[in-house]
Amino acid sequence: MTDKPVKDTLDMIAGMDPVLTPGEFAFVRWDNELPWPDGTLASCVEDEGLSLVVPIRHAPDDAISMRCITLRVHSSLEGVGLTAAVAGALAENGIAANMVAGFHHDHVYVPSSLAEAAVNILKRLQKGAEH
């Protein structure tokens, strides 16, 4: 992991070092009248309202349980291709990928039951990009 943002596509993929974050999460629509749930990982304001990524305990019973894979490369906000490569590799294996970008890292949310397989796929993708 480096403090300097990586911009080159192959360098981002080669350095992504995917790691599974502990815990299970869900994407939920949040009612602004309710208190902010502790452990919230991300938020997004949409035309339809506020969406949050919260620990599964704060989600309705019918929520899809997700795991978070953090790509530990400090990818540049101007970098091109990391998201496409990751989502494409997972899609080729029938795994849905919900991407959330932070300032330093990209995070991939996948169905909990497929999380270990997704990490293995991403590690193979990383190894294939190493030069």
C-alpha positions as CSV (number, residue, x, y, z in Angstrom):
1,M,0.0,0.0,0.0
2,T,1.4,3.4,-0.9
3,D,0.5,7.0,0.1
4,K,1.0,8.3,-3.5
5,P,-2.1,7.8,-5.7
6,V,-1.6,5.2,-8.5
7,K,-3.1,6.3,-11.8
8,D,-1.8,3.7,-14.4
9,T,-4.4,1.0,-15.0
10,L,-2.1,-2.0,-14.7
11,D,-0.4,-0.6,-11.7
12,M,-3.7,-0.1,-9.9
13,I,-4.8,-3.7,-10.7
14,A,-1.4,-5.1,-9.8
15,G,-1.4,-3.2,-6.5
16,M,-5.0,-3.6,-5.5
17,D,-4.3,-6.1,-2.7
18,P,-8.0,-7.1,-2.0
19,V,-8.9,-7.7,1.6
20,L,-12.3,-8.8,3.0
21,T,-13.6,-6.4,5.6
22,P,-15.0,-8.0,8.7
23,G,-18.8,-7.9,9.0
24,E,-21.9,-8.0,6.8
25,F,-23.6,-5.0,5.4
26,A,-26.6,-3.9,3.5
27,F,-27.6,-1.1,1.1
28,V,-30.7,0.6,2.6
29,R,-32.9,3.6,2.0
30,W,-32.8,5.7,5.1
31,D,-35.5,7.8,6.7
32,N,-34.1,11.1,7.8
33,E,-36.3,11.1,10.8
34,L,-34.4,8.1,12.3
35,P,-31.1,8.5,14.1
36,W,-28.0,7.8,12.0
37,P,-27.1,4.1,12.5
38,D,-23.7,3.5,14.2
39,G,-21.3,1.7,11.9
40,T,-22.5,3.3,8.7
41,L,-19.9,2.9,6.0
42,A,-21.2,5.1,3.2
43,S,-24.0,7.4,2.1
44,C,-25.4,8.6,-1.2
45,V,-28.0,11.2,-1.8
46,E,-30.3,10.2,-4.7
47,D,-33.4,11.8,-6.1
48,E,-35.5,9.1,-4.3
49,G,-33.8,9.8,-0.9
50,L,-30.8,8.9,1.2
51,S,-29.1,5.5,0.7
52,L,-26.7,4.1,3.3
53,V,-24.4,1.2,3.6
54,V,-25.0,-0.1,7.1
55,P,-24.2,-3.1,9.2
56,I,-26.7,-5.8,8.5
57,R,-28.2,-5.4,12.0
58,H,-29.7,-2.0,11.0
59,A,-31.3,-3.4,7.8
60,P,-34.7,-4.8,7.2
61,D,-35.1,-8.6,7.3
62,D,-35.4,-8.8,3.5
63,A,-32.1,-6.9,2.8
64,I,-29.4,-8.5,0.8
65,S,-26.4,-9.4,3.0
66,M,-23.2,-8.0,1.5
67,R,-19.5,-8.3,2.3
68,C,-17.0,-5.5,1.6
69,I,-13.8,-6.1,-0.2
70,T,-11.4,-3.2,0.1
71,L,-8.9,-2.7,-2.7
72,R,-5.9,-1.4,-0.7
73,V,-4.2,0.4,-3.6
74,H,-4.4,4.1,-3.2
75,S,-6.0,4.6,-6.6
76,S,-6.0,8.0,-8.2
77,L,-9.4,9.7,-8.6
78,E,-8.2,10.2,-12.2
79,G,-7.3,6.6,-12.7
80,V,-9.1,4.7,-15.4
81,G,-10.0,1.1,-15.6
82,L,-9.7,-0.4,-12.1
83,T,-13.5,-0.4,-11.5
84,A,-14.1,-1.9,-15.0
85,A,-11.5,-4.6,-14.5
86,V,-12.8,-5.6,-11.1
87,A,-16.5,-5.5,-12.0
88,G,-15.8,-7.3,-15.3
89,A,-13.8,-10.1,-13.6
90,L,-16.6,-10.6,-11.0
91,A,-19.3,-10.4,-13.7
92,E,-17.6,-13.1,-15.8
93,N,-18.0,-15.3,-12.7
94,G,-21.6,-14.4,-12.0
95,I,-20.9,-12.2,-9.0
96,A,-22.7,-8.9,-8.6
97,A,-20.3,-6.0,-7.7
98,N,-21.5,-2.8,-6.1
99,M,-18.6,-0.3,-6.2
100,V,-18.1,2.5,-3.7
101,A,-15.1,4.8,-4.2
102,G,-13.4,6.7,-1.3
103,F,-10.6,9.2,-1.5
104,H,-7.9,6.6,-0.9
105,H,-9.5,3.3,-1.9
106,D,-12.2,1.5,-3.8
107,H,-14.6,-0.9,-2.0
108,V,-16.5,-3.7,-3.7
109,Y,-19.7,-5.0,-2.1
110,V,-20.6,-8.5,-3.1
111,P,-23.2,-11.0,-1.9
112,S,-22.0,-12.5,1.4
113,S,-22.3,-16.1,0.1
114,L,-19.9,-15.3,-2.7
115,A,-17.4,-13.1,-0.9
116,E,-14.5,-15.6,-0.5
117,A,-14.8,-16.6,-4.2
118,A,-14.8,-12.9,-5.2
119,V,-11.6,-12.3,-3.2
120,N,-9.9,-15.2,-4.9
121,I,-11.0,-14.0,-8.4
122,L,-9.6,-10.5,-7.6
123,K,-6.3,-12.0,-6.3
124,R,-6.0,-13.9,-9.6
125,L,-6.7,-10.7,-11.5
126,Q,-4.1,-8.9,-9.5
127,K,-1.5,-11.5,-10.1
128,G,-2.1,-11.4,-13.8
129,A,-1.4,-7.7,-13.9
130,E,1.9,-7.8,-12.0
131,H,4.9,-7.0,-14.1
